[in-house]
């Protein structure tokens, strides 16, 4: 029996058991080529590929996160140095003004 004959027979059986609309939906959902159906080994293989890709992405994300943390750390260290120098300069200016005010009074 050819694939087309088997599909026709399945369609007729489905019409009797499920009705015309349901049988049409069923037959439209089934691919004409039986090789196009996924087997459990196909699903297992695809699952392994997906897990491998996720693992690669996870590794790349970890590297990116480490780089961002390093960039943030160096930026925050630089900002703290700038703030420290700025605060020190402000304090020295205030002290100089206070000494000058005390000296001229």
DRENPA-213470 format. One record per residue: residue number from 1; residue in three letters; x, z, y of N, C-alpha, C in turn. Coordinates in steps of 0.001 Angstrom, whole numbers, plus 524288, in hexadecimal, padded with zeros to 5 digits. Example, Ala and Ser with C-alpha at 12.3 -4.5 7.8 and 13.67 -1.06 7.14 Angstrom:
DRENPA-213470
+------+------+-------+-------+-------+-------+-------+-------+-------+-------+-------+
| lopa | zanu |   n.X |   n.Z |   n.Y |  ca.X |  ca.Z |  ca.Y |   c.X |   c.Z |   c.Y |
+------+------+-------+-------+-------+-------+-------+-------+-------+-------+-------+
|    1 |  ALA | 83386 | 81E78 | 7E9C6 | 8300C | 81E78 | 7EE6C | 83390 | 81E78 | 7F31C |
|    2 |  SER | 83232 | 81BA8 | 7F736 | 83566 | 81BE4 | 7FBDC | 83264 | 81EBE | 8001E |
+------+------+-------+-------+-------+-------+-------+-------+-------+-------+-------+
end
This chain:
DRENPA-213470
+------+------+-------+-------+-------+-------+-------+-------+-------+-------+-------+
| lopa | zanu |   n.X |   n.Z |   n.Y |  ca.X |  ca.Z |  ca.Y |   c.X |   c.Z |   c.Y |
+------+------+-------+-------+-------+-------+-------+-------+-------+-------+-------+
|    1 |  UNK | 80352 | 80000 | 7FB75 | 80000 | 80000 | 80000 | 80386 | 80000 | 804D2 |
|    2 |  UNK | 8027F | 7FC85 | 8087D | 805A3 | 7FC29 | 80D3C | 80428 | 80098 | 810FA |
|    3 |  UNK | 80758 | 80135 | 814E8 | 80664 | 80555 | 818CE | 8014B | 80448 | 81BAE |
|    4 |  UNK | 80054 | 7FF5B | 81CFD | 7FB7D | 7FE09 | 81FC0 | 7F6B6 | 7FF35 | 81C6E |
|    5 |  UNK | 7F6FC | 7FDE8 | 8174D | 7F29E | 7FF1A | 813CB | 7F1D5 | 804FD | 81347 |
|    6 |  UNK | 7F624 | 807D8 | 812E6 | 7F5CA | 80D89 | 8126D | 7F37C | 80FDD | 81762 |
|    7 |  UNK | 7F4EC | 80DCF | 81BED | 7F2B8 | 80FC0 | 820DE | 7ECDB | 80E9A | 82129 |
|    8 |  UNK | 7EB4D | 809F4 | 81F79 | 7E5BD | 80894 | 81F81 | 7E2A6 | 80C34 | 81BEB |
|    9 |  UNK | 7E4E0 | 80D54 | 81759 | 7E246 | 810C9 | 813A0 | 7E1EB | 81654 | 815EC |
|   10 |  UNK | 7E61C | 8181F | 8184B | 7E60A | 81D4C | 81ABE | 7E205 | 81D78 | 81F22 |
|   11 |  UNK | 7E1A9 | 81947 | 8221F | 7DDE9 | 81909 | 82666 | 7D853 | 81950 | 82454 |
|   12 |  UNK | 7D73F | 8167E | 82038 | 7D1FF | 8169D | 81DE6 | 7D0B1 | 81C0B | 81BCF |
|   13 |  UNK | 7D469 | 81E7D | 81928 | 7D394 | 823CF | 8171E | 7D2B5 | 827A4 | 81B9B |
|   14 |  UNK | 7D5C2 | 82704 | 81FC0 | 7D52E | 82A78 | 82442 | 7CFE5 | 829A7 | 826DE |
|   15 |  UNK | 7CE03 | 824CC | 8271B | 7C8D4 | 823C0 | 82961 | 7C488 | 82684 | 82650 |
|   16 |  UNK | 7C50E | 82643 | 8211C | 7C111 | 828D2 | 81DDD | 7C14E | 82EC3 | 81E79 |
|   17 |  UNK | 7C60D | 830E2 | 81EBF | 7C69B | 8368F | 81EEB | 7C5EF | 838CD | 8246A |
|   18 |  UNK | 7C7C8 | 835FA | 8285C | 7C7F9 | 83836 | 82DA0 | 7C45F | 83598 | 8318B |
|   19 |  UNK | 7C2B8 | 830DD | 83071 | 7BF90 | 82DE0 | 83430 | 7C2FB | 829D9 | 836E1 |
|   20 |  UNK | 7C067 | 82630 | 8398F | 7C32E | 821BF | 83BED | 7C70F | 82362 | 84026 |
|   21 |  UNK | 7C55A | 826A6 | 843BE | 7C8B2 | 82816 | 8482A | 7CD79 | 82B19 | 84643 |
|   22 |  UNK | 7CCA2 | 82EFB | 84304 | 7D0FA | 83223 | 8410E | 7D4BC | 82ED5 | 83DCA |
|   23 |  UNK | 7D2AE | 82B3C | 83ABF | 7D601 | 827D4 | 83795 | 7D942 | 82445 | 83B0F |
|   24 |  UNK | 7D6F2 | 82244 | 83F3D | 7D9E8 | 81EF7 | 842E3 | 7DE3E | 82214 | 84591 |
|   25 |  UNK | 7DCFD | 826DD | 84727 | 7E0F5 | 82A31 | 849A1 | 7E565 | 82B42 | 845D2 |
|   26 |  UNK | 7E415 | 82C84 | 84100 | 7E809 | 82D91 | 83D09 | 7EB85 | 828D4 | 83C34 |
|   27 |  UNK | 7E94C | 82453 | 83BA9 | 7EC61 | 81FA6 | 83A99 | 7EFAF | 81E16 | 83F59 |
|   28 |  UNK | 7EDAF | 81EFA | 84402 | 7F0C9 | 81DDB | 848B6 | 7F559 | 8219D | 84948 |
|   29 |  UNK | 7F4BD | 82662 | 84739 | 7F8E7 | 82A4B | 84794 | 7FD3B | 82949 | 843A0 |
|   30 |  UNK | 7FBEF | 826B2 | 83F4F | 7FFE2 | 82592 | 83B4C | 802C5 | 8208E | 83C9C |
|   31 |  UNK | 807F4 | 820A6 | 83C64 | 80AD5 | 81BD4 | 83D80 | 809FA | 817CC | 8392D |
|   32 |  UNK | 80A3A | 812D4 | 83A9F | 80971 | 80EA9 | 836C4 | 80DF8 | 80E72 | 832E2 |
|   33 |  UNK | 8129A | 80FFB | 834AC | 81738 | 80FFA | 83155 | 81818 | 81579 | 82F32 |
|   34 |  UNK | 817AC | 81645 | 82A1B | 81864 | 81B8A | 827EE | 81DD4 | 81DC2 | 828F1 |
|   35 |  UNK | 821A0 | 81A5A | 829D1 | 826F1 | 81C31 | 82B01 | 82733 | 81EDE | 83058 |
|   36 |  UNK | 8234D | 81DE7 | 833AA | 8233E | 82038 | 838E2 | 82183 | 825EC | 838C8 |
|   37 |  UNK | 81F66 | 827AF | 83469 | 81DCB | 82D21 | 833F1 | 8229B | 83098 | 83374 |
|   38 |  UNK | 8229B | 834F0 | 8361F | 826F7 | 83898 | 835CC | 82666 | 83BE9 | 830E1 |
|   39 |  UNK | 82AB7 | 83C78 | 82E24 | 82AD0 | 83FEA | 82995 | 82D12 | 84521 | 82B3F |
|   40 |  UNK | 82CC4 | 848E9 | 827CE | 82EE5 | 84E11 | 82927 | 834CA | 84DC2 | 82A0B |
|   41 |  UNK | 83774 | 84A44 | 82746 | 83D18 | 849B9 | 82836 | 83E20 | 84747 | 82D91 |
|   42 |  UNK | 83AB0 | 843A1 | 82F3E | 83B36 | 8417D | 8348A | 83A99 | 845D0 | 83895 |
|   43 |  UNK | 836A7 | 84903 | 837DE | 835A2 | 84D44 | 83B86 | 83A34 | 8511D | 83B75 |
|   44 |  UNK | 83C4F | 85242 | 836D7 | 840C9 | 855CA | 83667 | 84585 | 85382 | 8393B |
|   45 |  UNK | 84681 | 84E74 | 8387B | 84AE9 | 84BE6 | 83B18 | 84A4A | 84C00 | 84107 |
|   46 |  UNK | 845AB | 84AC2 | 842D4 | 844B3 | 84ACC | 84878 | 8453D | 8505D | 84A8F |
|   47 |  UNK | 8434C | 85428 | 84799 | 843D6 | 8599A | 84938 | 8498A | 85B32 | 849B8 |
|   48 |  UNK | 84CC5 | 8597A | 8460E | 8525D | 85AAF | 8464B | 854DB | 8581E | 84B0C |
|   49 |  UNK | 85352 | 85343 | 84C28 | 8555E | 85097 | 850C3 | 853C5 | 85364 | 855C1 |
|   50 |  UNK | 84EE5 | 85508 | 855FE | 84CF8 | 857C5 | 85AA6 | 84FE2 | 85CF2 | 85B54 |
|   51 |  UNK | 850A2 | 85FD0 | 85706 | 8537E | 864C0 | 8575D | 8591E | 863DA | 8592D |
|   52 |  UNK | 85B9C | 85FAD | 85753 | 860F6 | 85E7A | 858FB | 8611D | 85D3A | 85ED4 |
|   53 |  UNK | 85D54 | 85A35 | 860AA | 85D1D | 858F0 | 86642 | 85C29 | 85DD3 | 8697F |
|   54 |  UNK | 858B7 | 86132 | 867B2 | 857A6 | 86610 | 86A81 | 85C92 | 8696B | 86AB2 |
|   55 |  UNK | 85F79 | 8698B | 86672 | 86456 | 86C85 | 8664F | 86841 | 86A5E | 86A40 |
|   56 |  UNK | 868AF | 86528 | 86A96 | 86C30 | 862C2 | 86E70 | 86A7A | 8642A | 873FA |
|   57 |  UNK | 8655C | 863CB | 874F3 | 86365 | 8650B | 87A26 | 86447 | 86AC6 | 87B6C |
|   58 |  UNK | 863AA | 86E20 | 87789 | 86490 | 873B4 | 8784F | 86A3F | 874B4 | 879C4 |
|   59 |  UNK | 86DD5 | 87200 | 8772B | 8736A | 87292 | 87865 | 8748E | 870AA | 87DF3 |
|   60 |  UNK | 8725C | 86C2C | 87F51 | 87334 | 86A20 | 88499 | 870E3 | 86DC3 | 888AE |
|   61 |  UNK | 86C66 | 87003 | 88782 | 869F4 | 873AC | 88B24 | 86D4F | 87889 | 88BCE |
|   62 |  UNK | 86FA3 | 87A6C | 88792 | 87302 | 87F09 | 887E4 | 877C6 | 87DE5 | 88B46 |
|   63 |  UNK | 87A0E | 87944 | 88AB8 | 87E92 | 877C7 | 88DEB | 87CF6 | 8776A | 893A7 |
|   64 |  UNK | 8788F | 874F2 | 894A5 | 876A0 | 87472 | 89A02 | 8758F | 879C5 | 89C62 |
|   65 |  UNK | 8733A | 87D3E | 89957 | 8721C | 88281 | 89B3B | 8772B | 88561 | 89C8A |
|   66 |  UNK | 87B1C | 884E3 | 8992D | 88027 | 8876B | 89A2E | 882A1 | 8853A | 89F22 |
|   67 |  UNK | 88250 | 8801B | 89FDB | 8846D | 87DB6 | 8A49B | 88196 | 87FAC | 8A979 |
|   68 |  UNK | 87C7C | 88002 | 8A925 | 87976 | 881EA | 8AD9F | 87ABD | 88796 | 8AED2 |
|   69 |  UNK | 87B4C | 88AB8 | 8AABC | 87CBA | 89036 | 8AB97 | 8820F | 89098 | 8AE38 |
|   70 |  UNK | 885C0 | 88D6A | 8AC7F | 88AF1 | 88D67 | 8AEE4 | 88ABA | 88BAF | 8B48D |
|   71 |  UNK | 887BD | 8878F | 8B5A2 | 88725 | 885B6 | 8BB03 | 884A4 | 889DD | 8BE70 |
|   72 |  UNK | 8809E | 88C71 | 8BC5D | 87DF4 | 89089 | 8BF4E | 881A8 | 89511 | 8C05F |
|   73 |  UNK | 884A8 | 89685 | 8BC6E | 8885A | 89AE5 | 8BD04 | 88C60 | 8999C | 8C12D |
|   74 |  UNK | 88EA8 | 894F8 | 8C101 | 892A6 | 89394 | 8C4E6 | 8903F | 8932F | 8CA56 |
|   75 |  UNK | 88B7B | 89128 | 8CAAA | 888DF | 890CE | 8CFBF | 88795 | 8962C | 8D1DF |
|   76 |  UNK | 885BF | 899A4 | 8CE8D | 88468 | 89EE6 | 8D066 | 88954 | 8A1EE | 8D1D9 |
|   77 |  UNK | 88DAC | 8A126 | 8CEFE | 8929F | 8A3B2 | 8D06C | 8947B | 8A1D6 | 8D5C3 |
|   78 |  UNK | 8941C | 89CBB | 8D6AF | 895B8 | 89A94 | 8DBB4 | 89244 | 89CA6 | 8E018 |
|   79 |  UNK | 88D2F | 89CEA | 8DF1F | 88995 | 89EEC | 8E30A | 88AC0 | 8A49F | 8E449 |
|   80 |  UNK | 88BEE | 8A7C2 | 8E043 | 88D38 | 8AD40 | 8E12B | 89236 | 8ADCA | 8E463 |
|   81 |  UNK | 8961D | 8AA7C | 8E368 | 89AED | 8AAA8 | 8E683 | 899C4 | 8A95B | 8EC3E |
|   82 |  UNK | 89695 | 8A54F | 8ED1A | 89533 | 8A3C4 | 8F26D | 89238 | 8A827 | 8F524 |
|   83 |  UNK | 88E86 | 8AA81 | 8F26C | 88B88 | 8AECA | 8F4B9 | 88F02 | 8B377 | 8F5EC |
|   84 |  UNK | 89295 | 8B4A7 | 8F261 | 8961E | 8B914 | 8F33F | 89976 | 8B832 | 8F819 |
|   85 |  UNK | 89BBD | 8B389 | 8F88E | 89EF4 | 8B24B | 8FD1B | 89BA1 | 8B272 | 90210 |
|   86 |  UNK | 896DD | 8B070 | 901C6 | 8935D | 8B07E | 90649 | 891FB | 8B600 | 907F2 |
|   87 |  UNK | 890A9 | 8B94A | 90441 | 88F49 | 8BEBA | 90575 | 8940A | 8C19A | 90797 |
|   88 |  UNK | 89892 | 8C09F | 90542 | 89D5F | 8C30E | 90725 | 89E7A | 8C167 | 90CC7 |
|   89 |  UNK | 89DDA | 8BC64 | 90DEB | 89EBF | 8BA7D | 91344 | 89AE6 | 8BCF0 | 91711 |
|   90 |  UNK | 89609 | 8BD59 | 9158E | 89215 | 8BFC9 | 918F2 | 89372 | 8C57B | 919F8 |
|   91 |  UNK | 894F4 | 8C84A | 915CE | 89651 | 8CDD0 | 91671 | 89B16 | 8CE79 | 919F3 |
|   92 |  UNK | 89F12 | 8CB2E | 9193B | 8A3B0 | 8CB7E | 91C93 | 8A24E | 8CA44 | 9223C |
|   93 |  UNK | 89ED6 | 8C690 | 92313 | 89D1B | 8C548 | 9285F | 89A4D | 8C9EC | 92ACF |
|   94 |  UNK | 896E7 | 8CC68 | 927DE | 8940B | 8D0FD | 929D8 | 897DE | 8D564 | 92B24 |
|   95 |  UNK | 89BB2 | 8D639 | 927CD | 89F97 | 8DA5C | 928C9 | 8A2B6 | 8D914 | 92DB4 |
|   96 |  UNK | 8A43C | 8D421 | 92E3E | 8A736 | 8D293 | 932E6 | 8A402 | 8D359 | 937D1 |
|   97 |  UNK | 89F10 | 8D1F8 | 937AB | 89B9B | 8D2B2 | 93C38 | 89B05 | 8D87A | 93D69 |
|   98 |  UNK | 89A6F | 8DBB0 | 9394B | 899DD | 8E159 | 93A19 | 89ED2 | 8E3A1 | 93C8C |
|   99 |  UNK | 8A372 | 8E219 | 93AB6 | 8A854 | 8E3FC | 93D00 | 8A8DC | 8E22A | 942A9 |
|  100 |  UNK | 8A76A | 8DD44 | 943A2 | 8A7CB | 8DB3C | 948F2 | 8A409 | 8DE1D | 94C8D |
|  101 |  UNK | 89F6C | 8DF29 | 94AA5 | 89B94 | 8E204 | 94DCE | 89D6E | 8E78C | 94ED0 |
|  102 |  UNK | 89FBF | 8EA06 | 94AF3 | 8A1AB | 8EF60 | 94B8E | 8A653 | 8EF83 | 94F4D |
|  103 |  UNK | 8A971 | 8EB8F | 94F3A | 8AE21 | 8EB64 | 9527C | 8ACB6 | 8EA82 | 95840 |
|  104 |  UNK | 8A8A2 | 8E76A | 9593E | 8A733 | 8E637 | 95EA6 | 8A34C | 8EA29 | 960F8 |
|  105 |  UNK | 8A1C8 | 8EDFD | 95E0F | 89E1C | 8F1D5 | 96041 | 8A0B7 | 8F6CC | 961A9 |
+------+------+-------+-------+-------+-------+-------+-------+-------+-------+-------+
end
